[in-house]
Amino acid sequence: MKTKPSQTSSQNTQLKQRQRFGRKSKVVDTYLQPSHLVGDNITLKEATFELSAYLSKRQDQVEAALERSLAVVYPEKIYEAMRYSLLAGGKRLRPILCIASCELAGGTVEMAMPTACALEMFHTASLIHDDLPAMDNDDYRRGKLTNHKVYGEDIAILAGDALLAYAFEFITVQTKKVPAKRLLQVVIKLSHLVGAGGLVGGQVVDLESEGLQKVDLQTLNFIHAHKTGALLEASVLCGAMLTGTNDEVLQKLSRYARNIGLAFQIIDDVLDITASTEELGKTAGKDEQAQKVTYPKLLGLEKSKLKAQTLIAEAKLELASFGKKGIPLMAIADFITTRAY
């Protein structure tokens, strides 16, 4: 039986999110040793980073940009359905990663914001489709009724489709002061990572694996490197690609992104067991109900947590050569394993 979130679940989730992002806490990167900072002439003390303030500021910027990104025109129902899910809240982790990587590579928030919004459109579209009865069949997302529960399956499918298409339009029309060649490279990267070679491919293998008794770790890694990790990798890479940075930087960011992507999913699997429906903003225990293979099922809870921590440590090491410019991405990596939702 599904546990229905309280009527105030969405508000509670957003309040907890604001409390987490808004309080004055500082994160010191323990993997960034003084020897890594000499090139930027800063000390370990100066590498202290106010992650909560950073996330809160960036989230506010992303929310404002998303609000402006999509107006309601005729036929109103489809635009209302698109906005319903797009503006439903959430961590906005993918847009924030995009902005952080763009800044690391020498770009600006303004340069990255259209791509950041597009990434959230891709993510939202994937969630709308993922929640459908033919897929994961969930009634709640981010503490609210899922799109198909409000607008019906037909409109929900079309809303997801429309967001996918609009995301590409939004990048190409709204991005300013970026050469067309770079925008084309970003569009190519996104097309691959959200399609059959990335997110969709991972979803297919995930669906085919439901209820199977023998799913090995290699298959599970494939599912989540594609279903979850691909869009996180796109978020990190595309932000940097907008600046025209070199291949060496992109390779380091790619390795960073793949590690945090897998760690993110491992923690998602853990939270599906340990967190409540109200805390998650979606139905807890869904993986077990659907007989999905998960990291805790294969490795156990503690080994899964250790695996995630190891991946985060490896991800952060990829950024050590960037000095203080890499600190926001390092701090976000830590957030992935310490989050409670």
HUTA-V439507 format. One record per residue. OMEGA is omega as a letter, one per 30 degrees, with the letter a starting at -180 (* if undefined). BURIAL is + if it has 24 or more other ideal C-beta (glycine too) atoms within 12 Angstrom, else -. Layout:
BEGIN
omega=[OMEGA | OMEGA]
burial=[BURIAL | BURIAL]
END
This chain:
BEGIN
omega=[l | l | a | l | l | a | a | a | a | l | l | l | l | l | l | l | l | l | a | a | a | a | a | l | a | l | l | a | a | l | a | a | a | a | l | a | a | a | l | l | l | a | l | l | a | l | l | a | l | a | a | l | l | a | a | l | a | l | l | l | l | l | l | l | l | l | a | a | a | l | l | l | l | f | a | a | a | l | l | l | l | a | a | a | a | a | a | l | a | a | a | a | a | l | a | l | l | l | a | a | l | l | l | a | l | a | a | l | a | l | a | a | l | l | l | l | l | l | l | l | l | a | l | l | a | l | l | a | a | a | a | l | a | a | a | l | l | a | a | l | a | l | a | l | l | a | a | l | l | a | a | a | a | a | l | l | a | l | l | l | a | l | l | a | a | a | l | l | a | l | a | a | a | a | a | l | l | a | a | a | l | l | l | l | l | l | l | l | l | a | a | a | l | a | a | l | a | a | a | l | l | l | l | a | l | l | a | a | a | l | l | a | a | l | a | a | l | l | l | l | l | a | a | l | a | a | a | a | a | a | l | l | l | a | a | a | a | l | l | a | l | a | a | a | a | a | a | l | a | l | l | l | l | l | l | a | a | l | a | l | l | l | l | a | l | l | l | l | l | a | l | l | a | a | l | l | a | l | a | a | l | a | l | l | a | a | l | l | a | a | l | l | a | l | l | l | a | a | a | a | a | l | l | l | l | l | l | l | l | l | l | l | l | l | a | l | l | a | a | a | a | a | a | l | a | a | l | l | l | a | l | l | l | a | a | a | a | a | a | a | *]
burial=[- | - | - | - | + | - | - | - | + | + | - | + | + | + | - | + | + | - | - | + | + | - | - | - | - | - | + | - | + | - | + | + | - | - | - | + | + | - | - | - | - | - | - | - | - | - | + | - | + | - | + | + | - | + | + | + | - | + | + | - | + | + | + | - | + | + | - | - | + | + | - | - | - | - | - | - | - | + | + | + | + | + | + | + | + | + | + | + | + | + | + | + | + | + | + | + | + | + | + | + | + | + | + | + | + | - | + | - | + | - | + | + | + | + | + | + | + | + | + | + | + | + | + | + | + | + | + | + | + | + | + | + | - | - | + | + | + | + | + | + | + | + | + | + | + | + | + | + | + | + | + | - | - | - | + | + | + | + | + | + | + | + | + | + | - | + | + | + | - | + | + | - | - | + | + | - | - | + | - | - | - | + | + | - | + | + | + | - | + | + | + | - | + | + | + | - | - | + | + | + | + | + | + | - | + | + | + | - | + | + | - | - | - | - | + | - | - | - | - | + | + | + | + | + | + | + | + | + | + | + | + | + | + | + | + | + | + | + | + | + | + | + | + | - | + | - | - | - | + | + | - | + | + | + | + | + | + | + | + | + | + | + | + | + | + | + | + | + | + | + | + | + | + | - | + | + | + | + | + | + | + | + | + | + | + | + | + | - | - | - | - | + | + | + | + | + | + | + | - | - | - | - | - | + | + | - | + | + | + | - | + | + | + | + | + | + | + | + | + | + | + | + | + | + | + | + | + | + | + | + | + | + | + | + | + | + | + | + | + | - | +]
END
